[in-house]
Amino acid sequence: MLEERLKEKCAIFGIFSHPDAGNLTSLALHAMQHRGQESSGIISIEENEIKEEIIEMGLVEDIFTDKKIKTLKGDMAIGHNRYSTSGESNLQDSQPLRINDNGTLVIAHNGTLYNYEKLKKKLEEEGFLFETTADTEVIPYLINKSNKNSLVERIIEALSEVEGAYSLVLTNKNKLIGVRDPNGFRPLVLGEIEGSFVLASETTALDLINANFVRNIRPGEIVSISKKDPEKSNEMILETLQFADPNPSCCVFEQLYFGWPNSLIISDKDEIIPNAQRRREFGRQLARETREKNLEFDLVIPVPESGTHAAEGFAGELNIPLYRSLIKNKQTRTFIEPTDEIRLFGTRLKYSVVKQDIEGKRVAIVDDTIVRGNTSKKIIELIRGANASESHLCIPSPPITSRCYFGIDIKTEEELIAGIMYEEMLKESHKKTLSLRSPRNIKRLQDKIAKFNGADSVTYLSIEGLYKVAGENICVGCFTREYPIKVD
């Protein structure tokens, strides 16, 4: 069964020249567990030698016990949490990857390389043997085959052949290097703790280990951290290089969906704000757009926990009550639901409602997005079953109509209710394409999804509203089918 929630690949972390590197890495991965829950791994390094490698399937707290953490000796470490948006979900493909061909490289990757198959075939013809199905593996092989003098130069030459999304943390055992692709699809930040540098996918990892946020790694930038004189001093050198012209188009779902609420983002105006604050503003903008449609509500209910912050902004803008009347029951297990009758009971196991809050009310239900539509349909059934007079779905993002090539696990339009309805619209219109920026087309799409869900209405945030809040340096390909770079 397809997942209702989007999955994103992955969390990466690196720390250089700190006596407690392994322990801090495990804590940082714990803070970023939301970014990947299939596997987790840490490789620790001491005196230019790999001291320990712990990579297992499962959650961080289950893998990195106190006993295992004590084995992570050394002052440098690289860590990774994984979702398998490329390759298989197995231990063999888990990261960090350690490649010993032509010198040891350790690498952790967040993103997706959409020309992976082409590169893999080329490298296999040159004699490289692949041990995983993960797209990441092409990068160290491209680095090792380069004839450039320095590691940084070899990395830059390797990445000139790569197409897609990548934020990387890697080492050759004496340098810690961070890289972000020219579009900056996936995040990467630089931090500092007790005179040591760290690299992380999100600032929430810095908060947990009490590190200071220094800045974002810029799109198309590579940073290299090393010791000035390893034999005599711990003084560090931080070198940066803009290896490609930046074309900022960060995945907007980092703000809407993936990033932890307290993680910081930098706006187009260089404002540093937490994701929670940005999500409230998405909710406020959505409220302004529902007001233009002359929709009226008696109360707002967030879908926990994904819709909470947007619902706060939505209710505040409309000056109507926000009730947490939809309650998520956390102690439930996932199971196959074979019949319509049992399916509704399955929903009641996952969610319950405060019927007295809802009865006779016009209810706005706020969630961050709709993927397959099955969960939102079941929630509408629950709200109607509590005798609400009207039920309206309010979504603070545009409809997801298309696959993602840059690190979100959307491989086909058939996984998306908006994608399915869009294809229906094409057939009805006898056209090859319809603009997903057109208010008329979006209205048709919303009406179809409302009918599918059994809601009185569905209102998505417009593309223009999205830009007003997030700025224009974002990727909206999964909403508009217009991608920031050409995808073959």
N, C-alpha and C positions, 0 to 999 in steps of 0.2 A: 504494500500500500504506500502511495506517495505521501511524503511528509506535508503537513499543513503549514509549518513554519519554514521560512527560508533558512538555508545553511550557508555559512561563509567560511572560507578557508584563509587563514587560520590565525594563531597567535605566535609571534616570534619574540625572542628576548636574547640579549647578549650583555655580558658584563666583563669589564677588563680591569685587572689589577686591584682586586679586593679579596682579602683573606677569607671571607665568608661567601665566595661567589656561588657555590653550589646551593647553599641554603637560600640565598636571596633569589636565585633563579627559580627554585621551586615555589617560593612565595609569589613571585611575579606571575608565574604560570597559573597559580591558583586564582589570582586576581583577574586573569583573562580566560578563565575556564569557559565563559559564555561563547568564546570565539571558536572553540573546537572541543568536542567531547568524545571523540573516537579513540584517540591515543595521545600520549604525552611522552616527551623524552628530554633528557639532559645529557650533554657531554661536557665533562669538566677537564681542565687542562692545568698542569703545573710544570713550571720550568721547561716549557716547550714540548711537553710530553702529555699525551692523553692519559689521564689517570683513571677515569671511570666513564662508563657509558650505560645509562639506564633508559631504555626505551620500551614501553609496554602499552598494550591496549587498555583502555579504561580511563578513569578520572584521576586528576592530579592527586587528590587526597588519598586515593586508594593505592596509587603507585609509589608515591614518595613518602614512605614511612620514616619515622625518626631514624631507624636503623639504616635505611638506604641513604638517607641524606648525609649521614656521617661518612659514607664512603666517597662522597663527591669532593675529594680533595682538590686543592688548587686555587689559583687566584683569577682564573678566567673560566667562563662557562657559556654555553649556548643552549637555549631551550626552545621547545616547540609544542603547541597543542594543535591537533589536526582534525579537520573535517575533510573527507575525500571528495572534493569536487573534480579532481582529475586523478585517475588511477583507481586502485581498489582499496577497500577498507580492510587492511590486514597489517600485521606487524612488519612485514617485509617493506612496505611502502611508508612506514611511519618515520618521523624525523626527530632530530637532525640527521641528515645523511652524512655518512663518513666515506669519503672516496680516497683511496690510497694510490691510485694510478698517477705516476709521475709527481709524487709528493702528496702529502696528506692535506685534504681540504675537508672542513666541516661546514655544512650549510643548512640554514633553515629558511623556508620560503613561505610567503603569504601571497597568493594570487593564482593565476592560471595562464599558461603559455599556449596560445591557440595554434601556433605553428609547431607544436611539440612533435607530432607524428612525422612531419617532414624532416625536422632536425634529427630525430632518432634514426630514421632510415638512412640519412646521410652519414651519421656517425657510425652506424653498424657497418656500412659499406667500407668505412675507413678502419675497421677492426675493433671498435669499442664494444664491449660486452655489457649489456644492461642487466642489472640485478633487481630492478623494481619496475612497476608500471607507472610510477609517479613522473609527471612532467619535469619536476625539479632536477632530475638526474642529468638532463642534457647540459645544465649550466656548468657544473664542475668539469665535465668532459671537454666542453668548449674552452674553459679556462686552461685546463692542462695541455691542450693541443696548441695553445697560442705560443708564439716565439718572442713575444714582447719581454722586456727586461724585468719590470717590477710586477708584483702581484696586482696592483691597482690597474696598470696598463693591460694586463692579461684579462682582468675582469671586464674592463671597458670594451676590449675587442670582442670578447665572448658575447656580451650583451648587445652588440651591434647586430648580431644574427637573430636575436630573440624578439618575438612579437607577442605582446599581451601584457598582463599585469604581473608585477613582481615588486614586492618589498623583501629585501634579503638581509640576513645577518650571517656572516661567514668569517672563517679564520683559517690561516695556515699554521696556527699554533704560536705565532709571535705577534700577530696583529689582529685586532677586531675591526671588521669592516661592515658598514651598513650602506645599502643602496636602495634607491626608490626609482621606479620607472619614470620616464618623461611625462606621463600623464598623471602620475601620483594617484592611481586608482585605489591603492591600499595604503593605509597610514603607516608612518614610522616616526618615532620621536626620539630625541636625544635627552638624556637626563644625567644628573651628577649626584653621587653619594660619597661623602667622606673623601673627596679628592679623586674618586674613580668615576669613569664614564659608563653609562648603560645605554642600550638601545632597546626600544620596546614598541609593540604595536599600539598601545594606548597608555595614556597617562595614569589610568587607574592602577597600573602595575607599579608606577613610580610612587604613588601615594601609599600603597601597602608597605613598601620597603623603606619609606621615609626618604626618598630621593627627590631632588629638585628638578622640575621641568626646565630645560634649557631652551629648546626650540624644536620645531618640526624639521625633519629632513626634507629638503625641497624636492619637488619633482625633477628627475634627471640629475640628482646629486649623489655623489659617493663620498663617504666620510671614512677616514682611516685613523685608528687609534693605536698607538704604539708607545714603547718606552724610549726616551731619548738616549739613555745609555744603560741597558739592562744590567750590566756588570757593576755599575757604580751608583746608580740612582733610580728612584721610582718615579722621577719626573716624567710626565706623559706628554706626548705630542698629538694634537688633534689636527689632522689635515683634511681639507675639503676641496672638492673639485666638481664643477658643473660639467658633466661629461656629455650632456645632450640638451638641446634647446627645450625648455619646459613648455608644456601645453596642458596646464592644470585642468583636470577633469576628474576629480575625486568621486568615487562612488557615493552618491547622495544617501545610500542606505547606511553608511557609517554614521550619519547624523540622525536619520529617521528610525533606525532599527538596530544595527549591530553594536555600536559603541555603548559602553556602560554609561549610565546616566551622569556619573561624576567625571568622566573623561573629558578632557578639554579639546576643543576644536578652535581653529583660527579662521575667522571670517574673511571675506574679501576685503574688508576694511581694517584687517589686522587686529580685530577685537579677539580677545581670548575668553571664550565662554564655555561652560559645561554643556554637554549634550542635553541634559534635562531642561535647561533654559531654552535651548534651540527648539526642542520638541514642543514646549509650551507655545512658542511663537508659531510653529506650524499649526497648532490647534487654534490659535487666535485668527490666523489668516483663513483657515477653513471656516471658522464661524462667520467671518465677514462675507465669505462667498455663499454660505447657506442663507444669510440674511437677505442677500440679493435675490434669492429664489423664493422669498417670502415664506420660508418654512418656520414653524413655531413649535417649541418644545416646552414641556413642563419641568423636565429634569434631564441631566446628563449622567450616563453610566459608562465608566471605562471598562474595557475588557482587561482583566488583570493578567500580567502586570504590564503588558505591552502597550496598552493605550492610556496608561495613567497620566503621564505628563502632558500629552496632547489634550486629553480631556480636561485637565486643569485650566489650560489656556482657553480652550473652547468655551467652557462654562463661564469663566471669568469675563471673556469678551461679550458674551450674551447676557451676563448678569442673571444667570439662572442656577439653581442648586445642582451640585455634583454629589451624587450618592454612590457609594461603593456597594451597590445592591446585587451585583454579579460577583459571586465568590468562587474562587478557584480552589478546588479540593486537592491539596498537594499529595496526599497519600493515596494515589491511585496508580494502577498499572495499565499499560497499553495492551489492548487485545483486539482481535478481529471481530467485527460486528456483523453477523451474517444476515440479519433481518431488520426491517424497518422498526419493528416493535422493540427489539433488543437495542438497536442503535440509539433510540431516544434515552433508554436507561443508561447507556454508556455515556451520553452527554451529561446526564444528571449525576453520574459518578464523578465526572470531571468538574462540572460547574453546578452551583446551586444559586437560587435567587431569593431575595427578601421580598416576598410577594406583596406585603403590605405597602412597600415603597412604590411599587410599580402599578398597582391596580388602578385602572381608570386614567392613567397618565399617558401623555404623549412623550415617548422616550427617545432620546438620541443616544445611540450606542457608539462609542468611539474606540476604534482599534487602529494600530499603526498601518496595517495594510490588509488586503485580502489576497490569498494565494490561490488555493484550490477552491475555496468557497464553502467547503463542507462544514468547517467549524462555525463560520458566521451564520450559515443556514440553521445549524442546531441551536445557536444562541438565540436567533430570532424565534424559533419554536418555543424555547423556554420563556422568553419575554412575553410572547403571545399567550402562552399557557398560564402566565401570572396575571392575565386579564388586562394588559396594557391596552389603551385605546388606539395607540399608533406606535409603530416601531420603525425607526429610521437609522440606517447605518451611515456613519460619518467617518470618512477615512482621510487622514491628513497627509496623503500622498496620492499621486496620480495612479490610475489603474496599471498593473503590471501586465503587459500584453506580449512580451517577447523574452526570449532566452537571453542569458548573460554569458559573455565570452571572457569575463575579466575577474572571476573568482567567486561568484555566487552560484549555488547549485540549482540552476534552472537550465535544463538541457533541451527541452522542447516546449513549444507553445501549448501542447496538450496537457501540461501540468498546471496550467493557469486558467482560472475561470474567465478572466478578462481576455486572454488569448483565444479561448474557444469561442467566446461571444463575438470577438472581432472577426474571426474567420466566418462566422455566420453572417455578419454584416456584409462581408465581401461577396459572399454567395448571393445574398439578397439584392445587392447593388450591381452585380455582374461587373465588378471592377477588380483590378489586380491589387490596388492599394487605396486606402482612405487615410486622410490626414488625422493623426492622433493628437493634433493641436487644435483641431476644429471644435468649437463649443457644441455645434450641432451633432457631430459624430460622437463626442463624449457623452452628450445627453442620451443618445440612442443606446450607447454602451451601458450607461448607468441604469437605464430603464430595464434592459435585458437582465442585468445582474440582480436588480431589485426583484424582478419576477422570479428568478431562480432561487433567491434566498427567502422569498415570501415576505420581504420588507415593504413598507409603504413607500420608501424611497431609499436610494443610495446616492450619497454625494461624496465625490472624490475631490481632493485639492487639485486645482488646475496647474498646468505647467507654468503659467505666468505667476501664479501664487507661490509655487515652489521656488522659482527664481527670486521672487521678492524677499523670501526668507533666507534661502541658502546661498544666494549669489549665483552667478552664471558659470563659475568654474567647477561645474559638476557634470558627471555622466548621467544622462537620462535615457540611454539606449533601450533599457527594458520597458520604458514607458512609451517612447515615440518610435522605436525601431530605427532611430538615427544615432549612430555611434560616433564617438569622437575620433576614431581611427577606422580606416577601411578594413573590414574583416572578410577574408576569403572563405 
